[in-house]
Amino acid sequence: EGLVIFAVMSTGALDSSAVLHVSEWAIRSVSHIAATRADFADVEKAGLMQKNTKPMEFSTHKAMLNRLTAQVNKLEAVSVRVPRKKKELRTRLAADEAEDDPGEMFLARMKPKMSKLSELCDRIGNDDNDVSEQFEDFETAMEELSKLISYASTCAKPIDQGALRLACRKLIAAADEAVEYKEDVNARDPYKNHYESMAEAAASLGWVVSPAPVKHMTDYKRIVSIYTENILASYIELGCDEVHSEYSEALNAVVAELYDYVEQEHPAGLKWNYAKGSTPLGYKAARTLTMPNAHVLADFVELMDIQLEAYVYASEFLGGKIAEQARKLVDVFEQEYEMLQAAQRKPRPKGLAEMKMLFTPTMHEIAAVMSVSDAAANDDRLSLHLRTVAEAVGVLTWPV
């Protein structure tokens, strides 16, 4: 806006009163811009907010220019000093700036349950068992999981499985340390179920590489509960100490909290960052099959207006069932176009059932095209034409 005012005054396009009026508006606009870019205290400190609302008066054009120049300079100084309140996030949509690291948020969420379990393991641990040592390894694995969650939020998922395993190597190594306790335990050890339950809890952290993380956590949640129930069943052998029942409850609570976290935050797998330019060094992006200037709706309309129209035109010359089938094929394309329009406006369907419901009208039109071929006699000279179109229309089921 400051540049516009300078340009107007340099060309002499407005008279003196108009220039003064517009300049007053520009200076107040600069103050408003500063208020949206910084906290009020910073702007007021910089001298950009005008508490006095009476009209500004300038004795000369030079005084007005000096005032405007000073305000613009102050705004530039504030913009360097104060970060924007808005910025582009991983979705490349304008959103509030993320304040917390997802890995740290995960640890903060798990901390109450883990602290309780840590206290109980310290009470159980003594010279006769390694329960507290196993918990330390499990805690290390949880910390490595939080680091992996943080790392995934900064880069895209590696295509190469070797690179993915490399990213997860520290988590896998830490979890294996906790799992190994159950491999060496004596079958008659009274703490056998403690080792087994903690080992399975550590193994559940493998959800990060599971194709179905929620199901993975469901299975391990059930397995851990089996071993904790065995601990309760061995209550007499463990000296009737209530700390063991509390341990069972605490471990089940940790796994249940982990299950809830995965279900809420990573139901389709560990969240990676697919923003352009966020990939780490050495990452090789998949080759895209999309044309550089492709547009979903425009390209589909072009297909209907050129290739499909040419086919319908030729079919009308043949007449009969061929022309009838061609008209029904147009209905299929029109219905699919409406579906594509709806897809542009609505969020992605949550499940296959919802997707099929969206596609149902198109399926009805496709069935109508196929029915023309089914009704044709085998000795019809154009039966091969009809069957070919009936087979080809199947490609329009690609959304499901």
N, C-alpha and C positions, 0 to 999 in steps of 0.2 A: 504494500500500500504506500510505503514511503517513496518507493521508486516511481509509482504512478503520480504522486503529488509533485515530485521534482520535475517529471516530464511535462506535466500540465503547466507548471509555472515557467519552465524554460521556453515553451512554445508560445506562451501568452494567449492561450486559447480561451481563458476566462478572465473576467474583469476582477478588480482588486477585492471587492466584497465576496465574490464567489470563491476566489482562491482562499481567502481567510476562513470562510465557512467550511470548505472541504478540508483545509489543514487542521482545523479544530477537530473535525470528525476523525481524521487520520491519527492524530495524537491519542485520542481516547480509544481508538481501535487498537493501537499499539499496546496501551495499558491492558485492554481486555485480553489480547493474545498472551501477554505475559502472565496474566492471572490463570489462564488455562494451562500454561507450561510449567508453572512453578507454584509453590505454596504462597499464600497471601503474604506471610511474614517476609519472605524473600523479596517479593515484588515491592512491598511497601518500603523495605529497607533500601532497595535500589532507587526509590524515588519515582517509580512509574505510576503508582496509583494516585489519583488526584482526589483528595478528600473534598475539596471545594468544587461544587458542581456549577458555579456561576460561569457564564460564557467567558472564554479567554479573550483577552484584548492584546493586540500587538500594535506597537507604535509604527513599525515599518515592516516591509517585506523581509528585510535582513533579520529582524528580531524573530519573525515567524520561522524562517529557515534555520536559524540557530537553535530554536526550541525543538523543532522537528528532528534535526540532526542529533541533538543530545538525547532525545527519547529513543531514537533508533539505536544509537550506540549503547545505551543502557540495556535495551532489550537483547542485543547481541551478547553482551557480557553475562546477562542472566541465563541465556540459552546455553552457553558453554558450561556454566556452573551447575545448572539444575538438570537432571535427567528427565526425559519425557515420561508422562504418566501412562502413555499407551505405546505399545510396540507390536510388531508382528511376531506371533508365536509360531510353533511348529506347524499349525494348520494354515499358516499364512493368512489368517483372518485377524482383524483388529480385535484385541482382547486385553483384559487387564494384565499387567505385567506379573509374571509368576514370581512369588516372593520366596518360596520354599523349594528345596531340592527334594525330588520324589523319594530318593533313597533315605534321606534324613527323616522325611515324613513317615516312611515305613518303620524305621527304628523307633520313632516317637510313639507310633501306634502300638508297637509290640512291647515297649519298655515296661508298662505296669505288670503284664503277665510274666514277662521274662524275669523281672526283679523278684517276684514272688517265688518263681521256680528256682532261681539262684539261691535264695535264702534257704529253701527246703533242701536243696542238694548239699549245701554246706552243712546243714544239720545231720544229714544222712551220712555224708562222707567221713570216713575214718581209715584206720590202717587196714581194715578188713575188706574195703571195697574201693572202687575208683569212680563212684557216681559223680562226685564233684569235678574230677578231671574230665570225665566225658561231657559234662555240661559245659565246661570251658571250651571244648572243641565245638560243641553245638552252637555256643554263643559266637564263636569265631566264624562259623559258617553263616550265621544270620547276618553278621557284619559284612561278610563278602557278598551276600545276596543284596544287601542295601547298596553296596558299591556298584554291583552289576546293574541294578535298577537305575541308579544315577547315570551310569555310562550309557545305557540304552536310550535314555532321554536326550542324549546329545548326538546320536548318530543313527544311521539306518542299519537294519538287520543285515549282516553279511550273507551273501548268496551262498558262498562256499561253506559247507558244513565244517571243514577243518578250521576255518577262521572263526566260526561260531563256537566251536569247542575251545579254541584258544581264548576267546573272550570269557568263557565260563570256567576256565581251568582252575582258578583259585577257589571258586565256590565248590567245585567238584572235589578238589583236594581236601578242603576243610571239612566237607560233609563226610568224606570217606574216613577221615580220622575218627569221627564220632561213631561211624558205622562199625569200624573194626573192633570195637569193644565187645560186640555180641559174637564175633567170630572166635574169640579166644576164651570165652567164659566156660566154666565147668557146668555141666548139666545139673549138678547138685548145688550149685551156688545159690544161696537164698536171694541174692540180688540179680539173678539171671533176668527176671522180667523187667527190672529197672533198666538194665543195659539194652534189652530188646526194644522196649518202648521208646527210649531216647534215640536209639539207632534208627528206628522207623520214622521218628519225627525228623531226624536229620535227612533221611532219604527222601522225605516229602518235598524237600527244597528243590528237587529235580523238576518241579512243575515248570521252571523257566524254559526247558527244552521239550516239554510235552506238547503234542498236538492238541490235547484236550486237557488243559490245566485244571479245570474245575472237577472233572471226573478223576483226574490224578489225585487231587487233594481229598476228594470224597473217599477214594479207596484207602488212602493212607490214614485218614481220620478214623476209619473203621478198624484198621489194623492196629493202630496205637491204642484204641479203646479196648481191644481184646487183651493186650498185654497189661494195661492198667487194671483191668478186671481180674487178671491173674494175680496181680499184686495184692488186691483186696482179698482174694481167696487164700493167699498165703499169710494173712494177717497174724495168725497164731505163731507161725514159724518165724516171723519177723519180730517177735517179742511183744505183740499187741501194742506197738508204738503208733500213735495216731499220725505221726509225721509221714508215714508211708501212704496213708489214705489221702492226706493233704497233697502229697507229691503227685498221686494219681490224678487228683482233681486239677492241680496246677498244670500238669503236662497236657491234659485234655483241653484245658482252657487255652493254652498256647497254640495248639494245633487248630482248635476251633477258630481262634482269632486269625490265624494264618489263612484258613479256608475262607473266612469272610472277606479278608483282604483280597485274595486272588479272585474271588467271585465278583467283587465290586470294581476292582481296578484293572485286572488282567484276565477277563473271562475268555478272550480269544487268543491268549498268549501274551508273553512279555511285550509291553509297549515299547516300540522303537520309534525313532524320530526320522520321518521320511521327507523332511523339508529339503528343498534344493540347496545344495552347498553345505549341508550338515554332515556329510559322509566323511569318515576318517580316511587318512592316507592309506592307500593300498586297497581301498574298496572299489570294486568294479561294478558299475551299475548295469542292470539288464538292458539289452537293446530294446528300445521302444518300437512298437509296430504302428504307432499313431503318426499320421502325416503332420508336418510342422504346423500348418494352419488349419487343422481339422476342427470342425464344429459338428457336434452330434446331430442336432436338429437340422441344420442347413444341409449337411451331407445326405441325410436321409430324405429330405425333400427333393434334393437334386436327383437322387436315385428314383424317386417316384415320378418326377416330372419328365425324365429323359428315358431311362432304360425301361421302366415299367410301362410308361405311356406308349413307347414304341412296340412293346410286346402286345398290349391290348389292341393297338391299331391293326397289327398283323392278324390277330385272332379274329377280329371282326370280319375280315375277308373270308376266313374259313367257316365262320358261323357255327351254328349248332352248339354242341356241348363244349367245344373249345372256347367260343365266345362267352358262354355262360360261366365257364370256369375262370376265365380271365377277369370277368366282372367281380366274381367272388374273391379273386386274388387281390384286387384293388381294395376290397373291404378289409382284407387282412392287413395290408400295409397301412391303411388309414387308422385301423384300431391300434396297431403297434406304434404309430406316430403319437397317438393320444397317450399311450402308456409311457413313451419317452418324455413327453411333456410333463406328465405327472411325476416322473422320476426326477425331473429337474427341480420340481417344487417341494417334494417331500423328502424326509430323511430316509436313509437306507433301511429297508425292511429288517426287522430283528431276527426273523427266522424264515425257513423255506416255505412254511405254510402261508405266511403273509405275502411272500413274493408270488406264490402261485395264485393267490387271491387277486393280486394286482394284474396278473397275466391271464386270468380266466376269460375275459371277453375276447382276447386275441385267439385263445385256444378254440373258442367256439367258431370263429371265422375260419381258422385253419381246418377244422373238422368239416366245415361246409365245402371247402375246396376239395378235400379228399373224397367227400361223398359223391361228387360229380363223377370222379373216376370209378368209384365202386359201382355206380348205377349204370355205367356204360357196358354194352354187350361186348363179349370177347371178339366177335367178328366185326366190330366197328372199325372202320379203316383208320380212325384217329385215336383208337384206344391207347396206342403207345404214347401218343402226345399227352393224353390225359394222365396216364400213369407217371410219366416223367415229371410233369408239373406237381402232381401229388407227392412225389418223393422230394422234389426240390423245395417245396413250401416248408418242409420239416426244418430247414435251416433257420427259419424265423422263430423257432423255439429256443434260440440261444440264451435268452435271459434266464431260463430255468434249467 
